[in-house]
């Protein structure tokens, strides 16, 4: 089973809000996930992205892979991938 750290979309039309979740890659984008570890809100200028670094380290240590977008966001927030 491949586990991914990815974004799940919430919010309304034209006002997206994303949760950073750890999910089985076979699950739907907004479907079932194992754990919610952060958020990403592209609609605001400050406090756009927050993530629990301890949980990220744990999931990376057990083999979870971040998606391209999540790794880009973590790099911008200066969190080691």
C-alpha positions as a Markdown table, in Angstrom:
| # | Residue | x | y | z |
|---|---|---|---|---|
| 1 | Unk | 0.0 | 0.0 | 0.0 |
| 2 | Unk | 1.4 | 3.4 | -1.0 |
| 3 | Unk | 0.6 | 6.2 | 1.4 |
| 4 | Unk | 0.7 | 9.8 | 0.2 |
| 5 | Unk | 0.8 | 13.1 | 2.0 |
| 6 | Unk | -1.5 | 15.2 | -0.2 |
| 7 | Unk | -4.1 | 18.0 | -0.4 |
| 8 | Unk | -7.9 | 17.4 | 0.1 |
| 9 | Unk | -10.0 | 20.2 | -1.2 |
| 10 | Unk | -12.7 | 21.8 | 0.8 |
| 11 | Unk | -14.4 | 25.2 | 0.7 |
| 12 | Unk | -16.9 | 26.4 | -1.9 |
| 13 | Unk | -16.8 | 27.2 | -5.6 |
| 14 | Unk | -14.0 | 29.8 | -6.4 |
| 15 | Unk | -13.0 | 29.8 | -2.7 |
| 16 | Unk | -10.8 | 26.7 | -2.2 |
| 17 | Unk | -9.4 | 25.6 | 1.1 |
| 18 | Unk | -7.2 | 22.5 | 1.5 |
| 19 | Unk | -6.5 | 20.1 | 4.3 |
| 20 | Unk | -3.1 | 18.4 | 4.2 |
| 21 | Unk | -3.9 | 14.7 | 4.8 |
| 22 | Unk | -2.2 | 11.4 | 4.9 |
| 23 | Unk | -4.1 | 9.0 | 2.7 |
| 24 | Unk | -3.9 | 5.7 | 0.8 |
| 25 | Unk | -3.2 | 6.6 | -2.8 |
| 26 | Unk | -6.2 | 4.5 | -3.9 |
| 27 | Unk | -8.7 | 6.7 | -2.0 |
| 28 | Unk | -10.4 | 9.6 | -3.7 |
| 29 | Unk | -9.0 | 13.1 | -3.4 |
| 30 | Unk | -11.6 | 14.3 | -0.9 |
| 31 | Unk | -12.3 | 10.8 | 0.4 |
| 32 | Unk | -11.2 | 8.8 | 3.4 |
| 33 | Unk | -7.8 | 9.6 | 4.9 |
| 34 | Unk | -5.7 | 8.3 | 7.7 |
| 35 | Unk | -4.8 | 11.6 | 9.5 |
| 36 | Unk | -5.2 | 15.3 | 9.0 |
| 37 | Unk | -1.8 | 17.0 | 9.6 |
| 38 | Unk | -2.3 | 20.5 | 8.3 |
| 39 | Unk | -4.0 | 23.1 | 6.1 |
| 40 | Unk | -3.4 | 25.3 | 3.1 |
| 41 | Unk | -5.5 | 28.4 | 2.3 |
| 42 | Unk | -4.5 | 30.0 | -1.0 |
| 43 | Unk | -7.0 | 32.8 | -0.6 |
| 44 | Unk | -5.2 | 34.7 | 2.2 |
| 45 | Unk | -1.9 | 36.6 | 2.2 |
| 46 | Unk | -0.5 | 35.6 | 5.6 |
| 47 | Unk | -0.9 | 32.3 | 7.5 |
| 48 | Unk | -1.5 | 30.4 | 4.2 |
| 49 | Unk | 0.1 | 27.1 | 5.2 |
| 50 | Unk | 0.4 | 25.2 | 8.5 |
| 51 | Unk | 1.5 | 21.7 | 9.2 |
| 52 | Unk | 2.4 | 19.5 | 12.2 |
| 53 | Unk | 6.1 | 18.9 | 11.7 |
| 54 | Unk | 6.3 | 16.0 | 14.2 |
| 55 | Unk | 3.6 | 14.1 | 12.3 |
| 56 | Unk | 5.2 | 14.8 | 8.9 |
| 57 | Unk | 8.5 | 13.3 | 10.2 |
| 58 | Unk | 6.6 | 10.3 | 11.6 |
| 59 | Unk | 4.8 | 9.6 | 8.3 |
| 60 | Unk | 7.9 | 10.2 | 6.2 |
| 61 | Unk | 9.8 | 7.7 | 8.4 |
| 62 | Unk | 7.2 | 5.0 | 7.8 |
| 63 | Unk | 7.4 | 5.5 | 4.1 |
| 64 | Unk | 4.7 | 8.1 | 3.1 |
| 65 | Unk | 5.5 | 10.1 | 0.0 |
| 66 | Unk | 4.5 | 13.8 | -0.3 |
| 67 | Unk | 2.9 | 14.9 | -3.6 |
| 68 | Unk | 4.7 | 17.5 | -5.7 |
| 69 | Unk | 2.5 | 20.4 | -4.4 |
| 70 | Unk | 2.8 | 19.4 | -0.8 |
| 71 | Unk | 6.6 | 19.1 | -1.0 |
| 72 | Unk | 6.7 | 22.5 | -2.7 |
| 73 | Unk | 4.7 | 24.1 | 0.1 |
| 74 | Unk | 6.8 | 22.4 | 2.8 |
| 75 | Unk | 10.0 | 23.7 | 1.0 |
| 76 | Unk | 8.5 | 27.3 | 1.1 |
| 77 | Unk | 7.7 | 26.8 | 4.8 |
| 78 | Unk | 11.3 | 25.6 | 5.3 |
| 79 | Unk | 10.3 | 22.1 | 6.5 |
| 80 | Unk | 12.8 | 19.4 | 5.4 |
| 81 | Unk | 11.3 | 16.8 | 3.1 |
